[in-house]
Structure formats: C-alpha cells, structure tokens
C-alpha cells in the first residue's frame, strides 16, 4: 500500500499544480463563456433552458433573465458555497470558485431585460 501511495502522490500533486496554473491564468472570454455554457447545459438547462430558450419549468426563470432577479455578486457567492434557492426540489450545487466564475460569465453574456 505504501508503494502505491508513493506512486500516486506525484500524479496528484501535478493535478493540483495544473489547477493552480489554470486559475492564475485567465482564459480568454470566449473560452470562459463556452465553459460556463457547458456547466449550464449540464446542470441548469433542464429547468431554466439554455441561451435564449424559454424555461422548461413554470417556476424557474429562463437563464437569460436570471440576473434581473439576482445580484451577480451574491449569485457568484451562492454558486461557490452551494446554491439552494427557489423551489423546494431545486438541487443544491457547489461549483467552487472557477465554476462560479465561468457560469456567471456565461450568464452575463446572455442576459436580456424582461419584457413588460
């Protein structure tokens, strides 16, 4: 078992180093938006729609209107710490700092004002 730990440790440390490099070097805006769209597609779109789509649930705002209802800085903090808002059956998500950054960047890129 000790030999296995010795073999795996450099791989784990290399992964941590790669993550630090990624976080310290901001990706181009287009890449951040694409990564955020990927997160939204995987965990948000089933209820909130994607891009300019309508929400698929009546009690979920479309993603393109989310920032009309929520402060961006507060939402970023909620994404990092664990999002639990809205209806009782909304799943709780923990995106972490990088996930919160790209998801919010995507949301900002698609926002539209709510029509009266």
C-alpha positions as CSV (number, residue, x, y, z in Angstrom):
1,X,0.0,0.0,0.0
2,X,2.8,2.4,0.8
3,X,4.3,1.8,-2.6
4,X,1.0,2.7,-4.2
5,X,0.9,5.9,-2.3
6,X,4.4,6.8,-3.3
7,X,3.5,6.2,-7.0
8,X,0.2,8.1,-6.9
9,X,1.4,11.2,-4.9
10,X,3.3,12.8,-7.8
11,X,0.3,12.4,-10.1
12,X,-2.0,14.0,-7.5
13,X,0.4,16.9,-6.9
14,X,0.8,17.5,-10.7
15,X,-3.0,17.8,-10.9
16,X,-3.1,20.4,-8.1
17,X,-0.3,22.3,-9.8
18,X,-2.2,22.3,-13.1
19,X,-5.3,23.6,-11.4
20,X,-3.3,26.5,-9.8
21,X,-1.9,27.4,-13.2
22,X,-5.3,27.4,-14.8
23,X,-6.8,29.6,-12.1
24,X,-3.9,32.1,-12.2
25,X,-4.1,32.5,-16.0
26,X,-7.4,33.8,-17.0
27,X,-8.8,32.0,-20.0
28,X,-10.0,34.2,-23.0
29,X,-13.5,35.5,-22.5
30,X,-14.9,33.2,-25.3
31,X,-13.5,30.2,-23.6
32,X,-14.9,31.2,-20.2
33,X,-18.3,31.7,-21.8
34,X,-18.1,28.3,-23.5
35,X,-17.1,26.6,-20.2
36,X,-19.9,28.3,-18.4
37,X,-22.4,27.3,-21.1
38,X,-21.2,23.7,-20.6
39,X,-21.9,23.9,-16.8
40,X,-25.3,25.5,-17.5
41,X,-26.1,22.8,-20.1
42,X,-25.2,20.1,-17.7
43,X,-27.0,21.3,-14.5
44,X,-29.3,24.2,-15.3
45,X,-30.8,23.8,-18.7
46,X,-33.3,21.0,-17.8
47,X,-35.3,23.6,-15.9
48,X,-34.1,27.0,-16.9
49,X,-33.5,26.5,-20.6
50,X,-30.2,27.4,-22.3
51,X,-29.2,30.6,-24.1
52,X,-32.3,32.4,-25.3
53,X,-34.6,29.4,-24.7
54,X,-37.7,29.6,-22.5
55,X,-37.6,27.9,-19.1
56,X,-38.9,24.4,-19.1
57,X,-40.4,24.8,-15.7
58,X,-43.0,27.4,-14.9
59,X,-41.4,28.2,-11.6
60,X,-37.9,28.6,-13.0
61,X,-36.7,31.9,-14.6
62,X,-35.1,31.5,-18.0
63,X,-31.3,31.7,-17.7
64,X,-31.4,34.9,-19.9
65,X,-33.3,36.7,-17.2
66,X,-31.6,35.3,-14.0
67,X,-29.6,38.5,-13.4
68,X,-32.8,40.6,-13.5
69,X,-33.8,38.7,-10.3
70,X,-30.5,38.2,-8.5
71,X,-27.5,40.3,-7.7
72,X,-24.5,39.0,-9.7
73,X,-22.0,39.2,-6.7
74,X,-24.4,37.4,-4.4
75,X,-25.2,34.8,-7.0
76,X,-21.4,34.2,-7.5
77,X,-21.0,33.6,-3.8
78,X,-24.0,31.3,-3.8
79,X,-22.6,29.3,-6.7
80,X,-19.3,28.9,-4.8
81,X,-20.8,27.9,-1.5
82,X,-23.7,25.9,-2.6
83,X,-26.8,27.1,-4.4
84,X,-30.1,26.4,-2.7
85,X,-32.8,28.8,-3.8
86,X,-36.1,28.8,-5.5
87,X,-38.4,25.8,-5.2
88,X,-38.0,23.0,-2.6
89,X,-37.0,20.4,-5.2
90,X,-34.2,22.5,-6.7
91,X,-31.0,20.6,-6.3
92,X,-28.1,22.0,-4.4
93,X,-24.9,22.7,-6.4
94,X,-21.4,23.5,-5.3
95,X,-19.4,24.9,-8.3
96,X,-16.3,26.2,-6.5
97,X,-14.5,29.5,-7.5
98,X,-13.6,28.5,-11.1
99,X,-17.0,27.0,-11.8
100,X,-18.8,30.0,-10.3
101,X,-16.6,32.4,-12.4
102,X,-17.3,30.7,-15.7
103,X,-21.0,30.1,-15.0
104,X,-21.6,33.8,-14.1
105,X,-19.6,34.9,-17.1
106,X,-21.9,32.8,-19.4
107,X,-25.0,34.2,-17.6
108,X,-23.8,37.8,-18.1
109,X,-23.2,37.1,-21.8
110,X,-26.8,36.0,-22.5
111,X,-28.8,38.4,-20.3
112,X,-31.8,40.2,-21.7
113,X,-34.2,42.6,-20.0
114,X,-37.6,41.2,-19.0
115,X,-40.3,42.4,-21.4
116,X,-43.2,44.1,-19.6
